[in-house]
Amino acid sequence: MLELTGPTQRSRPTSMASSPCSVLCALLLLPLLSTIPAALSAPRCNAADERALLHLKKALGDPYTIITWTSAADCCSDWYGAKCDSRTGRVTSVSISNSEAAGPLPPVVGDLPYLDTLIVRKNRNVTGPLPPELSKLTNLKMMWMDWNSLTGPVPAFLGRMAKLEYINLSFNKLSGTIPPSLGDLPKLQALFLDRNRLAGAIPEALGRLRQANLNIRLSHNNLTGAIPQSFKRLKFYEMDLSRNRLTGDPSPLFGTATRVSYLVISIDLSRNLFEFDLSKAEFAANLATLDMNHNRLYGTIPAQLAKLAGLHLNVSYNRLCGKIPQGRWVSGLTMYEFFHNRFSDPLCHPDDKRSLLQLKKALGDPYTIFTWSVAADCCSDWADVTCDAHTGRVVSVDISNSEAAGPLPEVIGDLPYLSQLTIRESPNVTGPLPPALAKLANLRMLWMDRNSLTGPIPAFLGRLVKLEYINLSFNKLSGAVPPAVGDLPRLVALILEMNQLTGTIPESLGRLRNPVGIDIRLSGNRLTGPVPPSFGNLNISQIDLSRNQLTGDPSVLFHTGGWTSSLLIFVDLSWNQFVFDLSKAKFSANLGKLDLSHNRVYGKIPPEVAMLDGLMHFNVSYNSLCGKIPRGGGLKRLTKYEFFHNKCLCGTPLAPCK
């Protein structure tokens, strides 16, 4: 699958400014000009495209991430997130991601006739429907617009944009039905509409898609009805229809009819209302993943599945009977892939059930957990609840991408065996983290990003000694990072980025000692002061302190300190106020990324950097560096955009040194 990095992509054309010349001069110079490489005479940004992009920027509230979009700069060479055709100067790619962009997409987005890639993603305040003017983008191949707050229907006009290969509108608030016209797209390879509010049946017309490597994801919607019969002709490698209300017999998806032999097939049909006899199904030899948990399957597990080496199968929470076929495939599975079938008795503990029903009510009875009812067993029938198979105590709760609203109630602390609490992507969940969370002594994962939580990060988290993962990013939390978090002996990830945190980074975080490598992300806050010297002892896998107001010398993060040699290290310190001499820094051999752009770094780039073969990303642009750029190692892959806007750097890929 094609992976893009969104806003980190930049255009890389070259251009040559022309000077006035008489007709006679032009005639005399023509033979010489004909020898200049075409790349050097590439035109600058098209004026109409520049005008359209400036209107787009203004309509979205002038987000900071595209601050470089100004009329004084060339949109092809200097604008962050824009890319042009090197011959025509027409804009072919636009990326506005992870930004403060706000409001609906304006009609002017359709005034970029050569656009083939449109990426507007992870902007929670981008709202409204997709404008009809998008249909003018007849050259569009990629529409990547997930993780926004788009509303309205998936427009039927997309089916007329015949060059589309990739559509990603997942993680929005789109409603209505899936337009049948999408089945008319001859080049479509990926259709991602998961995690929206789509309803109705899956169109039969989607079975007309003819690419041999289809990826279709429609999970986490309100889709009903049966899987179209036409789907048995599809040549897909991934099909995710999970977490809907689909019915009938989906087994035609499993068969061999027109599957492509070289593709490894993954099918997720979990948490639906499918009802069929599994013992009668046939399976493709290259089936790798089949997840059918939480349905109404009956019959027995076919012996044929035992012949599929490496198959990951989950048929838990169904009505199956009989003996599980033995074979190599079973060695990689556990009881959790099979339990809660017809021989299973209800497990839910009444105290846990009572607490969860109170939690549901306090959050406004969100539709995503409508299965949480008094009449159903909370272990076997409730969506997004997991119980211990032996005790029946609730160990995991997930309320995500929902209409849940209000502050978290104190009853959240009345689940004594809870090890995973996930409440994320629910922007109407507000207020502070309640003190009752301190009672969850067994909690290992606290995943609560992309809500609207306020108040401080509570110091009591430092007493939850089993915590391994804390993610409170993309909220509105304020105050300081509590030093008590440094007392967590098992913590692997501390992700607090994109909040409103202030103060200094606690020295105590340097006490974190997880041997597998620690992931610390504090970017997009208002932190001040230096990087604590104790950070030199951290066993880091990733550290992102970008977009703060940090000062001093952070080079303690670059060298070997407590790092494990098998880890590839990623360090992002961009957009701060660090001032230090880079030429004196030492670097770990397993440094994979170092971003120091937009600081006040001076000195030279040490030759040692050119010997880092694992270095995949190195950016020192917008600093005060001088001297010749060393060549070799990972530096050979870099362009001028990782070095430009310094005091006097020179050498490839910048201008030659004098």
Secondary structure, DSSP 8 states (H G I E B T S, - for coil): -----GGG--------------HHHHHHHHHHHTTS-GGGG-----HHHHHHHHHHHHHTT--GGGTT--TTS-TTTT-TTEEE-TTT--EEEEEEESS--EEE--GGGG--TT--EEEEES-TEEEE---GGGGG-TT--EEE--SSEE-SB--GGGGG-TT--EEE--SS--EE---GGGGG-TT--EEE--SSEEEE---GGGGG---TTEEEE--SSEEEE---GGGGG--EEEEE--SSEE-S--GGGGSSTT--TTS-EEEE--SS----BGGG----TTEEEEE--SS--BS---GGGGGSTT-EEE--SS---S----SGGGGG--GGGT-SSTT------HHHHHHHHHHHHHTT--GGGTT--TTS-TTTTSTTEEE-TTT--EEEEEEESS---EE--GGGG--TT--EEEEES-TTEEE---GGGGG-TT--EEE--SSEE-S---GGGGG-TT--EEE--SS--EE---GGGGG-TT--EEE--SSEEEE---GGGGG---TT-EEEE--SSEEEE---GGGGG--EEEEE--SSEEEE--GGGTS-TT--TTS-EEEE--SSEE--BGGG----TTEEEEE--SS--EE---GGGGG-TT--EEE--SSEEEEE---SGGGGG--GGGT-SSSEEESTTSS---
